[in-house]
Amino acid sequence: MSQHLETGPETLGGDPTDYVQLLTPEGVRVEHPDYSLDPSPELLRCFYRDMTLTRRIDVEATALQRHGELGIWAQLLGQEAAQIGAARALAPQDFVFPTYREHGVAWVRGVDPLKLLGLFRGSDQGSWDPAEHNFGLYTIVIGAQTLHATGYAMGMQRDGVVGTGDPQRDTAVVAHFGDGASSQGDVNEAFVFAASYQAPVVFFCQNNQWAISEPIERQSRIPLYHRAEGFGFPGVRVDGNDVLATYAVMKQALQRAREGGGPTLIEAYTYRMGAHTTTDDPTRYRLDDDVQRWKLKDPIARVEVLLRRNGYADDEFFARVQQEADGLGAHLREGCRALPDPSPLAGFDRVYAEQTEELAAQRDEYAGYLASFEGAN
Ligand SMILES: Cc1ncc(C[n+]2csc(CCOP(=O)(O)OP(=O)(O)O)c2C)c(N)n1
């Protein structure tokens, strides 16, 4: 604890506000020389709606876990702008490799949030089809998906869908990971391969300041985005609570990747407002003062101010989104409780794309064993 207090991010991580910002916490638009953006009122309303509904998914799931309906839940509270900005910048053909907290990205990619609940309830082992959404399965082994993403990106190069000049075809790949994962060997190996092959991958790190109870300043002596330079590709830090900035920075990095310009590391500087997961008690290792300070940087409130101040949205719009959120909440509460229990045999179906003889025999044996209990009472 004392080490954290003596050496905050301000000293070890560089100036935390040395980042790309286009919308201040007060809802004021600011310009950045490298990232000009002129978002339509429609896009701004879309950001607000996405973030509000994503937050509601998170709130409902947390409550459902507390009611014993989910085994565990990983909250995203506070990280909505980082995820929605990053996801709205994607082209349909881009492929995303998430970690376990990317509920906002899942939402934008069209994954039914009930499927997220199914995963955390244990009623489904995979839940959604990655090919249907161009959105991979959640990865618990931190950092592993950066290697999967890099390998996939190298595959895109070999498939000839990078740098063709056709915007409908050129493809980029995104790897989401956290500040804690940046210490993993996998992530550093992914950086090496991505740089060597100029792979079309964007490494999107949500630096939410904590790897469970481990503060970022114990993981890195320099700002994380500076690490990219040592691997030979650009790194940029963005205000992760600013959906406009995240969107603009991500758009540029994705474009660069699709055109064959190679990887980029984006460090979205944000804060995990909730616990690491519902099994964690953050009051044991962090100060409430910090949480209160970050509350003032809320990602949704600043977009609401911008919308209202410019007359881009009225009370009716906000009431409508609220109503939609309430409907989504009810859908999740009812839907979660109604999720069917999984078949004990389902695990056998997901091991290989095509069933092997040996596994089929094991499945049959197990089915027979289960059947032996039928009518036992
Ligand atoms: C390879 C591996 N080591 C350890 C863990 C245990 N673990 C789960 S989450 C976590 C911290 C991850 O922190 P970060 O990468 O910052 O992501 P965040 O959870 O904050 O989004 C750790 C160490 C794990 N899942 N995988």
The ligand as a Gaussian input file, in Angstrom:
#p B3LYP/6-31G(d) Opt

LIG

1 1
 C       -1.711000     -16.344000     -17.269000
 C       -2.559000     -15.904000     -16.108000
 N       -1.960000     -15.582000     -14.942000
 C       -2.712000     -15.171000     -13.894000
 C       -4.068000     -15.073000     -14.009000
 C       -4.912000     -14.604000     -12.812000
 N       -5.447000     -13.287000     -13.118000
 C       -6.729000     -13.152000     -13.514000
 S       -7.094000     -11.575000     -13.838000
 C       -5.571000     -11.032000     -13.418000
 C       -5.221000      -9.571000     -13.490000
 C       -5.395000      -9.008000     -14.852000
 O       -5.219000      -7.630000     -14.832000
 P       -5.275000      -6.755000     -16.141000
 O       -4.508000      -7.423000     -17.223000
 O       -4.853000      -5.389000     -15.771000
 O       -6.806000      -6.782000     -16.594000
 P       -8.093000      -6.303000     -15.796000
 O       -8.620000      -7.523000     -15.072000
 O       -7.715000      -5.209000     -14.863000
 O       -9.065000      -5.864000     -16.829000
 C       -4.762000     -12.103000     -13.024000
 C       -3.370000     -11.977000     -12.585000
 C       -4.660000     -15.429000     -15.230000
 N       -5.961000     -15.368000     -15.438000
 N       -3.877000     -15.827000     -16.274000

